[in-house]
Amino acid sequence: MQNPESPITLPALEQAINYWRNRLPAQGEDARLCAEAAALAVPYADMIMAHAHELPRAALSEAARAAFQQWEGALKGA
């Protein structure tokens, strides 16, 4: 579990995406990601393209931040 002020690592972001993919699988013929996974996929792709290992939490969109925080809450409750 990360501190609320700590940067987000690439592995943590990947775990959060996988959590949402398992919880709300892709739907439709085009296998669309759920809104939460899609929101997290944007900063994930940006980090990969930039070869970044961490991302400040403030850099996340509101939707991505909410999805990430919900994932963290689920980990805390596990």
PyMOL Python script that loads the backbone (N, CA, C, O; Angstrom):
from pymol import cmd

cmd.read_pdbstr("""\
ATOM      1  N   MET A   1       0.850  -1.183   0.000  1.00  0.00           N
ATOM      2  CA  MET A   1       0.000   0.000   0.000  1.00  0.00           C
ATOM      3  C   MET A   1       0.886   1.233   0.000  1.00  0.00           C
ATOM      4  O   MET A   1       1.817   1.352   0.797  1.00  0.00           O
ATOM      5  N   GLN A   2       0.584   2.129  -0.893  1.00  0.00           N
ATOM      6  CA  GLN A   2       1.396   3.329  -1.007  1.00  0.00           C
ATOM      7  C   GLN A   2       0.844   4.440  -0.129  1.00  0.00           C
ATOM      8  O   GLN A   2      -0.354   4.506   0.144  1.00  0.00           O
ATOM      9  N   ASN A   3       1.732   5.296   0.299  1.00  0.00           N
ATOM     10  CA  ASN A   3       1.371   6.510   1.018  1.00  0.00           C
ATOM     11  C   ASN A   3       0.614   7.414   0.047  1.00  0.00           C
ATOM     12  O   ASN A   3       0.979   7.475  -1.127  1.00  0.00           O
ATOM     13  N   PRO A   4      -0.434   8.123   0.496  1.00  0.00           N
ATOM     14  CA  PRO A   4      -1.235   8.955  -0.407  1.00  0.00           C
ATOM     15  C   PRO A   4      -0.451  10.036  -1.144  1.00  0.00           C
ATOM     16  O   PRO A   4      -0.919  10.546  -2.162  1.00  0.00           O
ATOM     17  N   GLU A   5       0.720  10.389  -0.654  1.00  0.00           N
ATOM     18  CA  GLU A   5       1.533  11.419  -1.304  1.00  0.00           C
ATOM     19  C   GLU A   5       2.632  10.825  -2.181  1.00  0.00           C
ATOM     20  O   GLU A   5       3.267  11.546  -2.951  1.00  0.00           O
ATOM     21  N   SER A   6       2.858   9.525  -2.073  1.00  0.00           N
ATOM     22  CA  SER A   6       3.961   8.922  -2.816  1.00  0.00           C
ATOM     23  C   SER A   6       3.634   8.829  -4.303  1.00  0.00           C
ATOM     24  O   SER A   6       2.467   8.741  -4.685  1.00  0.00           O
ATOM     25  N   PRO A   7       4.671   8.849  -5.137  1.00  0.00           N
ATOM     26  CA  PRO A   7       4.423   8.707  -6.569  1.00  0.00           C
ATOM     27  C   PRO A   7       3.900   7.306  -6.883  1.00  0.00           C
ATOM     28  O   PRO A   7       4.068   6.374  -6.096  1.00  0.00           O
ATOM     29  N   ILE A   8       3.282   7.180  -8.015  1.00  0.00           N
ATOM     30  CA  ILE A   8       2.734   5.904  -8.462  1.00  0.00           C
ATOM     31  C   ILE A   8       3.777   5.229  -9.342  1.00  0.00           C
ATOM     32  O   ILE A   8       4.308   5.838 -10.271  1.00  0.00           O
ATOM     33  N   THR A   9       4.062   3.978  -9.044  1.00  0.00           N
ATOM     34  CA  THR A   9       5.033   3.234  -9.844  1.00  0.00           C
ATOM     35  C   THR A   9       4.331   2.549 -11.013  1.00  0.00           C
ATOM     36  O   THR A   9       3.120   2.330 -10.984  1.00  0.00           O
ATOM     37  N   LEU A  10       5.104   2.218 -12.031  1.00  0.00           N
ATOM     38  CA  LEU A  10       4.552   1.524 -13.188  1.00  0.00           C
ATOM     39  C   LEU A  10       3.946   0.173 -12.793  1.00  0.00           C
ATOM     40  O   LEU A  10       2.846  -0.143 -13.245  1.00  0.00           O
ATOM     41  N   PRO A  11       4.628  -0.644 -11.958  1.00  0.00           N
ATOM     42  CA  PRO A  11       4.015  -1.910 -11.552  1.00  0.00           C
ATOM     43  C   PRO A  11       2.704  -1.726 -10.775  1.00  0.00           C
ATOM     44  O   PRO A  11       1.774  -2.515 -10.946  1.00  0.00           O
ATOM     45  N   ALA A  12       2.622  -0.703  -9.932  1.00  0.00           N
ATOM     46  CA  ALA A  12       1.381  -0.462  -9.187  1.00  0.00           C
ATOM     47  C   ALA A  12       0.258  -0.080 -10.138  1.00  0.00           C
ATOM     48  O   ALA A  12      -0.879  -0.521  -9.970  1.00  0.00           O
ATOM     49  N   LEU A  13       0.570   0.731 -11.125  1.00  0.00           N
ATOM     50  CA  LEU A  13      -0.438   1.137 -12.099  1.00  0.00           C
ATOM     51  C   LEU A  13      -0.910  -0.076 -12.896  1.00  0.00           C
ATOM     52  O   LEU A  13      -2.101  -0.215 -13.173  1.00  0.00           O
ATOM     53  N   GLU A  14       0.012  -0.943 -13.262  1.00  0.00           N
ATOM     54  CA  GLU A  14      -0.347  -2.163 -13.987  1.00  0.00           C
ATOM     55  C   GLU A  14      -1.237  -3.062 -13.128  1.00  0.00           C
ATOM     56  O   GLU A  14      -2.206  -3.634 -13.625  1.00  0.00           O
ATOM     57  N   GLN A  15      -0.912  -3.185 -11.852  1.00  0.00           N
ATOM     58  CA  GLN A  15      -1.735  -3.995 -10.950  1.00  0.00           C
ATOM     59  C   GLN A  15      -3.138  -3.418 -10.819  1.00  0.00           C
ATOM     60  O   GLN A  15      -4.117  -4.163 -10.777  1.00  0.00           O
ATOM     61  N   ALA A  16      -3.237  -2.101 -10.755  1.00  0.00           N
ATOM     62  CA  ALA A  16      -4.550  -1.459 -10.658  1.00  0.00           C
ATOM     63  C   ALA A  16      -5.372  -1.709 -11.920  1.00  0.00           C
ATOM     64  O   ALA A  16      -6.570  -1.982 -11.839  1.00  0.00           O
ATOM     65  N   ILE A  17      -4.734  -1.618 -13.077  1.00  0.00           N
ATOM     66  CA  ILE A  17      -5.436  -1.895 -14.340  1.00  0.00           C
ATOM     67  C   ILE A  17      -5.928  -3.336 -14.346  1.00  0.00           C
ATOM     68  O   ILE A  17      -7.075  -3.596 -14.707  1.00  0.00           O
ATOM     69  N   ASN A  18      -5.072  -4.272 -13.950  1.00  0.00           N
ATOM     70  CA  ASN A  18      -5.466  -5.683 -13.933  1.00  0.00           C
ATOM     71  C   ASN A  18      -6.585  -5.946 -12.935  1.00  0.00           C
ATOM     72  O   ASN A  18      -7.457  -6.777 -13.187  1.00  0.00           O
ATOM     73  N   TYR A  19      -6.567  -5.253 -11.815  1.00  0.00           N
ATOM     74  CA  TYR A  19      -7.657  -5.373 -10.841  1.00  0.00           C
ATOM     75  C   TYR A  19      -8.984  -5.010 -11.505  1.00  0.00           C
ATOM     76  O   TYR A  19      -9.963  -5.750 -11.401  1.00  0.00           O
ATOM     77  N   TRP A  20      -9.006  -3.863 -12.188  1.00  0.00           N
ATOM     78  CA  TRP A  20     -10.249  -3.425 -12.826  1.00  0.00           C
ATOM     79  C   TRP A  20     -10.631  -4.334 -13.985  1.00  0.00           C
ATOM     80  O   TRP A  20     -11.818  -4.572 -14.211  1.00  0.00           O
ATOM     81  N   ARG A  21      -9.655  -4.845 -14.723  1.00  0.00           N
ATOM     82  CA  ARG A  21      -9.960  -5.760 -15.827  1.00  0.00           C
ATOM     83  C   ARG A  21     -10.581  -7.052 -15.303  1.00  0.00           C
ATOM     84  O   ARG A  21     -11.474  -7.612 -15.939  1.00  0.00           O
ATOM     85  N   ASN A  22     -10.120  -7.523 -14.161  1.00  0.00           N
ATOM     86  CA  ASN A  22     -10.692  -8.733 -13.564  1.00  0.00           C
ATOM     87  C   ASN A  22     -12.056  -8.465 -12.949  1.00  0.00           C
ATOM     88  O   ASN A  22     -12.957  -9.300 -13.021  1.00  0.00           O
ATOM     89  N   ARG A  23     -12.196  -7.312 -12.354  1.00  0.00           N
ATOM     90  CA  ARG A  23     -13.458  -6.968 -11.688  1.00  0.00           C
ATOM     91  C   ARG A  23     -14.554  -6.649 -12.696  1.00  0.00           C
ATOM     92  O   ARG A  23     -15.701  -7.061 -12.521  1.00  0.00           O
ATOM     93  N   LEU A  24     -14.206  -5.916 -13.747  1.00  0.00           N
ATOM     94  CA  LEU A  24     -15.161  -5.506 -14.778  1.00  0.00           C
ATOM     95  C   LEU A  24     -14.555  -5.834 -16.143  1.00  0.00           C
ATOM     96  O   LEU A  24     -13.974  -4.959 -16.785  1.00  0.00           O
ATOM     97  N   PRO A  25     -14.685  -7.083 -16.594  1.00  0.00           N
ATOM     98  CA  PRO A  25     -14.054  -7.495 -17.854  1.00  0.00           C
ATOM     99  C   PRO A  25     -14.504  -6.655 -19.053  1.00  0.00           C
ATOM    100  O   PRO A  25     -15.581  -6.058 -19.057  1.00  0.00           O
ATOM    101  N   ALA A  26     -13.637  -6.634 -20.068  1.00  0.00           N
ATOM    102  CA  ALA A  26     -13.938  -5.916 -21.308  1.00  0.00           C
ATOM    103  C   ALA A  26     -15.254  -6.425 -21.887  1.00  0.00           C
ATOM    104  O   ALA A  26     -15.605  -7.597 -21.749  1.00  0.00           O
ATOM    105  N   GLN A  27     -15.973  -5.506 -22.541  1.00  0.00           N
ATOM    106  CA  GLN A  27     -17.295  -5.846 -23.062  1.00  0.00           C
ATOM    107  C   GLN A  27     -17.423  -5.453 -24.523  1.00  0.00           C
ATOM    108  O   GLN A  27     -16.667  -4.629 -25.038  1.00  0.00           O
ATOM    109  N   GLY A  28     -18.400  -6.065 -25.172  1.00  0.00           N
ATOM    110  CA  GLY A  28     -18.725  -5.709 -26.546  1.00  0.00           C
ATOM    111  C   GLY A  28     -17.797  -6.369 -27.551  1.00  0.00           C
ATOM    112  O   GLY A  28     -16.786  -6.976 -27.197  1.00  0.00           O
ATOM    113  N   GLU A  29     -18.171  -6.233 -28.810  1.00  0.00           N
ATOM    114  CA  GLU A  29     -17.375  -6.817 -29.886  1.00  0.00           C
ATOM    115  C   GLU A  29     -15.974  -6.234 -29.937  1.00  0.00           C
ATOM    116  O   GLU A  29     -15.018  -6.922 -30.294  1.00  0.00           O
ATOM    117  N   ASP A  30     -15.858  -4.978 -29.582  1.00  0.00           N
ATOM    118  CA  ASP A  30     -14.547  -4.331 -29.626  1.00  0.00           C
ATOM    119  C   ASP A  30     -13.767  -4.506 -28.319  1.00  0.00           C
ATOM    120  O   ASP A  30     -12.688  -3.935 -28.160  1.00  0.00           O
ATOM    121  N   ALA A  31     -14.308  -5.288 -27.389  1.00  0.00           N
ATOM    122  CA  ALA A  31     -13.646  -5.591 -26.110  1.00  0.00           C
ATOM    123  C   ALA A  31     -13.164  -4.324 -25.405  1.00  0.00           C
ATOM    124  O   ALA A  31     -12.000  -4.210 -25.019  1.00  0.00           O
ATOM    125  N   ARG A  32     -14.085  -3.383 -25.251  1.00  0.00           N
ATOM    126  CA  ARG A  32     -13.771  -2.115 -24.571  1.00  0.00           C
ATOM    127  C   ARG A  32     -13.428  -2.349 -23.107  1.00  0.00           C
ATOM    128  O   ARG A  32     -14.072  -3.139 -22.416  1.00  0.00           O
ATOM    129  N   LEU A  33     -12.413  -1.653 -22.659  1.00  0.00           N
ATOM    130  CA  LEU A  33     -12.077  -1.680 -21.236  1.00  0.00           C
ATOM    131  C   LEU A  33     -13.147  -0.938 -20.451  1.00  0.00           C
ATOM    132  O   LEU A  33     -13.799  -0.036 -20.977  1.00  0.00           O
ATOM    133  N   CYS A  34     -13.327  -1.319 -19.194  1.00  0.00           N
ATOM    134  CA  CYS A  34     -14.226  -0.563 -18.332  1.00  0.00           C
ATOM    135  C   CYS A  34     -13.649   0.843 -18.162  1.00  0.00           C
ATOM    136  O   CYS A  34     -12.473   1.074 -18.446  1.00  0.00           O
ATOM    137  N   ALA A  35     -14.466   1.764 -17.707  1.00  0.00           N
ATOM    138  CA  ALA A  35     -14.045   3.166 -17.584  1.00  0.00           C
ATOM    139  C   ALA A  35     -12.833   3.314 -16.669  1.00  0.00           C
ATOM    140  O   ALA A  35     -11.943   4.119 -16.945  1.00  0.00           O
ATOM    141  N   GLU A  36     -12.793   2.550 -15.590  1.00  0.00           N
ATOM    142  CA  GLU A  36     -11.685   2.655 -14.634  1.00  0.00           C
ATOM    143  C   GLU A  36     -10.365   2.196 -15.264  1.00  0.00           C
ATOM    144  O   GLU A  36      -9.351   2.885 -15.158  1.00  0.00           O
ATOM    145  N   ALA A  37     -10.384   1.035 -15.915  1.00  0.00           N
ATOM    146  CA  ALA A  37      -9.163   0.537 -16.563  1.00  0.00           C
ATOM    147  C   ALA A  37      -8.738   1.453 -17.700  1.00  0.00           C
ATOM    148  O   ALA A  37      -7.547   1.695 -17.896  1.00  0.00           O
ATOM    149  N   ALA A  38      -9.704   1.959 -18.444  1.00  0.00           N
ATOM    150  CA  ALA A  38      -9.385   2.871 -19.552  1.00  0.00           C
ATOM    151  C   ALA A  38      -8.739   4.152 -19.031  1.00  0.00           C
ATOM    152  O   ALA A  38      -7.798   4.665 -19.638  1.00  0.00           O
ATOM    153  N   ALA A  39      -9.237   4.669 -17.912  1.00  0.00           N
ATOM    154  CA  ALA A  39      -8.663   5.892 -17.336  1.00  0.00           C
ATOM    155  C   ALA A  39      -7.223   5.655 -16.891  1.00  0.00           C
ATOM    156  O   ALA A  39      -6.375   6.535 -17.039  1.00  0.00           O
ATOM    157  N   LEU A  40      -6.948   4.482 -16.351  1.00  0.00           N
ATOM    158  CA  LEU A  40      -5.594   4.158 -15.899  1.00  0.00           C
ATOM    159  C   LEU A  40      -4.666   3.800 -17.058  1.00  0.00           C
ATOM    160  O   LEU A  40      -3.448   3.942 -16.945  1.00  0.00           O
ATOM    161  N   ALA A  41      -5.231   3.340 -18.158  1.00  0.00           N
ATOM    162  CA  ALA A  41      -4.417   2.946 -19.314  1.00  0.00           C
ATOM    163  C   ALA A  41      -3.700   4.137 -19.942  1.00  0.00           C
ATOM    164  O   ALA A  41      -2.618   3.980 -20.508  1.00  0.00           O
ATOM    165  N   VAL A  42      -4.290   5.318 -19.847  1.00  0.00           N
ATOM    166  CA  VAL A  42      -3.670   6.512 -20.447  1.00  0.00           C
ATOM    167  C   VAL A  42      -2.345   6.854 -19.759  1.00  0.00           C
ATOM    168  O   VAL A  42      -1.326   6.950 -20.443  1.00  0.00           O
ATOM    169  N   PRO A  43      -2.318   7.041 -18.432  1.00  0.00           N
ATOM    170  CA  PRO A  43      -1.023   7.330 -17.803  1.00  0.00           C
ATOM    171  C   PRO A  43      -0.053   6.149 -17.902  1.00  0.00           C
ATOM    172  O   PRO A  43       1.161   6.349 -17.949  1.00  0.00           O
ATOM    173  N   TYR A  44      -0.574   4.937 -17.934  1.00  0.00           N
ATOM    174  CA  TYR A  44       0.281   3.752 -18.094  1.00  0.00           C
ATOM    175  C   TYR A  44       1.015   3.817 -19.431  1.00  0.00           C
ATOM    176  O   TYR A  44       2.228   3.616 -19.488  1.00  0.00           O
ATOM    177  N   ALA A  45       0.284   4.097 -20.499  1.00  0.00           N
ATOM    178  CA  ALA A  45       0.898   4.212 -21.826  1.00  0.00           C
ATOM    179  C   ALA A  45       1.881   5.379 -21.870  1.00  0.00           C
ATOM    180  O   ALA A  45       2.961   5.268 -22.449  1.00  0.00           O
ATOM    181  N   ASP A  46       1.503   6.491 -21.259  1.00  0.00           N
ATOM    182  CA  ASP A  46       2.397   7.656 -21.224  1.00  0.00           C
ATOM    183  C   ASP A  46       3.709   7.316 -20.516  1.00  0.00           C
ATOM    184  O   ASP A  46       4.784   7.715 -20.964  1.00  0.00           O
ATOM    185  N   MET A  47       3.614   6.578 -19.413  1.00  0.00           N
ATOM    186  CA  MET A  47       4.816   6.205 -18.669  1.00  0.00           C
ATOM    187  C   MET A  47       5.708   5.287 -19.501  1.00  0.00           C
ATOM    188  O   MET A  47       6.930   5.436 -19.500  1.00  0.00           O
ATOM    189  N   ILE A  48       5.103   4.350 -20.202  1.00  0.00           N
ATOM    190  CA  ILE A  48       5.885   3.436 -21.039  1.00  0.00           C
ATOM    191  C   ILE A  48       6.585   4.211 -22.153  1.00  0.00           C
ATOM    192  O   ILE A  48       7.772   4.005 -22.408  1.00  0.00           O
ATOM    193  N   MET A  49       5.857   5.091 -22.804  1.00  0.00           N
ATOM    194  CA  MET A  49       6.439   5.869 -23.903  1.00  0.00           C
ATOM    195  C   MET A  49       7.577   6.770 -23.408  1.00  0.00           C
ATOM    196  O   MET A  49       8.553   6.990 -24.125  1.00  0.00           O
ATOM    197  N   ALA A  50       7.449   7.284 -22.197  1.00  0.00           N
ATOM    198  CA  ALA A  50       8.463   8.184 -21.636  1.00  0.00           C
ATOM    199  C   ALA A  50       9.566   7.429 -20.883  1.00  0.00           C
ATOM    200  O   ALA A  50      10.501   8.044 -20.369  1.00  0.00           O
ATOM    201  N   HIS A  51       9.456   6.092 -20.819  1.00  0.00           N
ATOM    202  CA  HIS A  51      10.399   5.271 -20.049  1.00  0.00           C
ATOM    203  C   HIS A  51      10.456   5.735 -18.594  1.00  0.00           C
ATOM    204  O   HIS A  51      11.516   5.719 -17.968  1.00  0.00           O
ATOM    205  N   ALA A  52       9.311   6.144 -18.071  1.00  0.00           N
ATOM    206  CA  ALA A  52       9.222   6.622 -16.686  1.00  0.00           C
ATOM    207  C   ALA A  52       8.947   5.448 -15.748  1.00  0.00           C
ATOM    208  O   ALA A  52       8.259   4.493 -16.109  1.00  0.00           O
ATOM    209  N   HIS A  53       9.491   5.538 -14.558  1.00  0.00           N
ATOM    210  CA  HIS A  53       9.282   4.494 -13.552  1.00  0.00           C
ATOM    211  C   HIS A  53       8.263   4.919 -12.502  1.00  0.00           C
ATOM    212  O   HIS A  53       7.672   4.079 -11.823  1.00  0.00           O
ATOM    213  N   GLU A  54       8.062   6.223 -12.376  1.00  0.00           N
ATOM    214  CA  GLU A  54       7.116   6.763 -11.398  1.00  0.00           C
ATOM    215  C   GLU A  54       6.367   7.932 -12.009  1.00  0.00           C
ATOM    216  O   GLU A  54       6.812   8.557 -12.972  1.00  0.00           O
ATOM    217  N   LEU A  55       5.210   8.204 -11.412  1.00  0.00           N
ATOM    218  CA  LEU A  55       4.363   9.304 -11.864  1.00  0.00           C
ATOM    219  C   LEU A  55       3.786   9.985 -10.628  1.00  0.00           C
ATOM    220  O   LEU A  55       3.271   9.302  -9.743  1.00  0.00           O
ATOM    221  N   PRO A  56       3.858  11.311 -10.542  1.00  0.00           N
ATOM    222  CA  PRO A  56       3.230  11.986  -9.402  1.00  0.00           C
ATOM    223  C   PRO A  56       1.712  11.760  -9.432  1.00  0.00           C
ATOM    224  O   PRO A  56       1.098  11.773 -10.500  1.00  0.00           O
ATOM    225  N   ARG A  57       1.129  11.558  -8.284  1.00  0.00           N
ATOM    226  CA  ARG A  57      -0.320  11.347  -8.224  1.00  0.00           C
ATOM    227  C   ARG A  57      -1.090  12.515  -8.820  1.00  0.00           C
ATOM    228  O   ARG A  57      -2.159  12.331  -9.401  1.00  0.00           O
ATOM    229  N   ALA A  58      -0.549  13.703  -8.677  1.00  0.00           N
ATOM    230  CA  ALA A  58      -1.219  14.895  -9.204  1.00  0.00           C
ATOM    231  C   ALA A  58      -1.307  14.873 -10.727  1.00  0.00           C
ATOM    232  O   ALA A  58      -2.110  15.603 -11.308  1.00  0.00           O
ATOM    233  N   ALA A  59      -0.491  14.046 -11.379  1.00  0.00           N
ATOM    234  CA  ALA A  59      -0.507  13.973 -12.842  1.00  0.00           C
ATOM    235  C   ALA A  59      -1.674  13.140 -13.368  1.00  0.00           C
ATOM    236  O   ALA A  59      -1.971  13.178 -14.562  1.00  0.00           O
ATOM    237  N   LEU A  60      -2.336  12.390 -12.492  1.00  0.00           N
ATOM    238  CA  LEU A  60      -3.473  11.567 -12.923  1.00  0.00           C
ATOM    239  C   LEU A  60      -4.708  12.429 -13.145  1.00  0.00           C
ATOM    240  O   LEU A  60      -4.919  13.429 -12.460  1.00  0.00           O
ATOM    241  N   SER A  61      -5.510  12.024 -14.108  1.00  0.00           N
ATOM    242  CA  SER A  61      -6.809  12.677 -14.284  1.00  0.00           C
ATOM    243  C   SER A  61      -7.673  12.334 -13.073  1.00  0.00           C
ATOM    244  O   SER A  61      -7.341  11.438 -12.297  1.00  0.00           O
ATOM    245  N   GLU A  62      -8.758  13.039 -12.921  1.00  0.00           N
ATOM    246  CA  GLU A  62      -9.660  12.765 -11.797  1.00  0.00           C
ATOM    247  C   GLU A  62     -10.169  11.327 -11.845  1.00  0.00           C
ATOM    248  O   GLU A  62     -10.228  10.650 -10.818  1.00  0.00           O
ATOM    249  N   ALA A  63     -10.536  10.861 -13.044  1.00  0.00           N
ATOM    250  CA  ALA A  63     -11.056   9.496 -13.191  1.00  0.00           C
ATOM    251  C   ALA A  63      -9.978   8.461 -12.867  1.00  0.00           C
ATOM    252  O   ALA A  63     -10.255   7.467 -12.195  1.00  0.00           O
ATOM    253  N   ALA A  64      -8.764   8.686 -13.338  1.00  0.00           N
ATOM    254  CA  ALA A  64      -7.671   7.748 -13.066  1.00  0.00           C
ATOM    255  C   ALA A  64      -7.323   7.746 -11.581  1.00  0.00           C
ATOM    256  O   ALA A  64      -7.075   6.689 -11.001  1.00  0.00           O
ATOM    257  N   ARG A  65      -7.305   8.918 -10.970  1.00  0.00           N
ATOM    258  CA  ARG A  65      -6.998   9.009  -9.536  1.00  0.00           C
ATOM    259  C   ARG A  65      -8.048   8.253  -8.727  1.00  0.00           C
ATOM    260  O   ARG A  65      -7.709   7.522  -7.796  1.00  0.00           O
ATOM    261  N   ALA A  66      -9.314   8.426  -9.077  1.00  0.00           N
ATOM    262  CA  ALA A  66     -10.388   7.735  -8.358  1.00  0.00           C
ATOM    263  C   ALA A  66     -10.256   6.221  -8.515  1.00  0.00           C
ATOM    264  O   ALA A  66     -10.402   5.483  -7.540  1.00  0.00           O
ATOM    265  N   ALA A  67      -9.981   5.755  -9.726  1.00  0.00           N
ATOM    266  CA  ALA A  67      -9.830   4.314  -9.971  1.00  0.00           C
ATOM    267  C   ALA A  67      -8.637   3.760  -9.197  1.00  0.00           C
ATOM    268  O   ALA A  67      -8.712   2.671  -8.628  1.00  0.00           O
ATOM    269  N   PHE A  68      -7.541   4.510  -9.177  1.00  0.00           N
ATOM    270  CA  PHE A  68      -6.347   4.063  -8.462  1.00  0.00           C
ATOM    271  C   PHE A  68      -6.612   4.010  -6.963  1.00  0.00           C
ATOM    272  O   PHE A  68      -6.217   3.053  -6.296  1.00  0.00           O
ATOM    273  N   GLN A  69      -7.270   5.021  -6.435  1.00  0.00           N
ATOM    274  CA  GLN A  69      -7.571   5.055  -5.005  1.00  0.00           C
ATOM    275  C   GLN A  69      -8.537   3.938  -4.617  1.00  0.00           C
ATOM    276  O   GLN A  69      -8.414   3.370  -3.532  1.00  0.00           O
ATOM    277  N   GLN A  70      -9.481   3.621  -5.474  1.00  0.00           N
ATOM    278  CA  GLN A  70     -10.402   2.517  -5.183  1.00  0.00           C
ATOM    279  C   GLN A  70      -9.640   1.194  -5.156  1.00  0.00           C
ATOM    280  O   GLN A  70      -9.903   0.340  -4.309  1.00  0.00           O
ATOM    281  N   TRP A  71      -8.702   1.025  -6.080  1.00  0.00           N
ATOM    282  CA  TRP A  71      -7.872  -0.177  -6.082  1.00  0.00           C
ATOM    283  C   TRP A  71      -7.066  -0.261  -4.786  1.00  0.00           C
ATOM    284  O   TRP A  71      -6.992  -1.324  -4.169  1.00  0.00           O
ATOM    285  N   GLU A  72      -6.465   0.850  -4.376  1.00  0.00           N
ATOM    286  CA  GLU A  72      -5.706   0.859  -3.123  1.00  0.00           C
ATOM    287  C   GLU A  72      -6.608   0.497  -1.942  1.00  0.00           C
ATOM    288  O   GLU A  72      -6.200  -0.244  -1.047  1.00  0.00           O
ATOM    289  N   GLY A  73      -7.824   1.017  -1.944  1.00  0.00           N
ATOM    290  CA  GLY A  73      -8.768   0.692  -0.881  1.00  0.00           C
ATOM    291  C   GLY A  73      -9.111  -0.786  -0.863  1.00  0.00           C
ATOM    292  O   GLY A  73      -9.250  -1.384   0.204  1.00  0.00           O
ATOM    293  N   ALA A  74      -9.246  -1.374  -2.046  1.00  0.00           N
ATOM    294  CA  ALA A  74      -9.534  -2.808  -2.135  1.00  0.00           C
ATOM    295  C   ALA A  74      -8.365  -3.622  -1.586  1.00  0.00           C
ATOM    296  O   ALA A  74      -8.575  -4.642  -0.930  1.00  0.00           O
ATOM    297  N   LEU A  75      -7.140  -3.179  -1.847  1.00  0.00           N
ATOM    298  CA  LEU A  75      -5.962  -3.870  -1.302  1.00  0.00           C
ATOM    299  C   LEU A  75      -5.938  -3.788   0.217  1.00  0.00           C
ATOM    300  O   LEU A  75      -5.617  -4.757   0.905  1.00  0.00           O
ATOM    301  N   LYS A  76      -6.279  -2.630   0.714  1.00  0.00           N
ATOM    302  CA  LYS A  76      -6.281  -2.407   2.163  1.00  0.00           C
ATOM    303  C   LYS A  76      -7.313  -3.302   2.845  1.00  0.00           C
ATOM    304  O   LYS A  76      -7.089  -3.794   3.950  1.00  0.00           O
ATOM    305  N   GLY A  77      -8.440  -3.505   2.177  1.00  0.00           N
ATOM    306  CA  GLY A  77      -9.501  -4.333   2.738  1.00  0.00           C
ATOM    307  C   GLY A  77      -9.257  -5.821   2.576  1.00  0.00           C
ATOM    308  O   GLY A  77      -9.946  -6.635   3.191  1.00  0.00           O
ATOM    309  N   ALA A  78      -8.280  -6.186   1.752  1.00  0.00           N
ATOM    310  CA  ALA A  78      -8.032  -7.612   1.474  1.00  0.00           C
ATOM    311  C   ALA A  78      -7.302  -8.296   2.601  1.00  0.00           C
ATOM    312  O   ALA A  78      -7.021  -9.491   2.519  1.00  0.00           O
TER     313      ALA A  78
END
""", "prot")
cmd.dss("prot")
cmd.show_as("cartoon", "prot")
cmd.util.cbc("prot")
cmd.orient("prot")
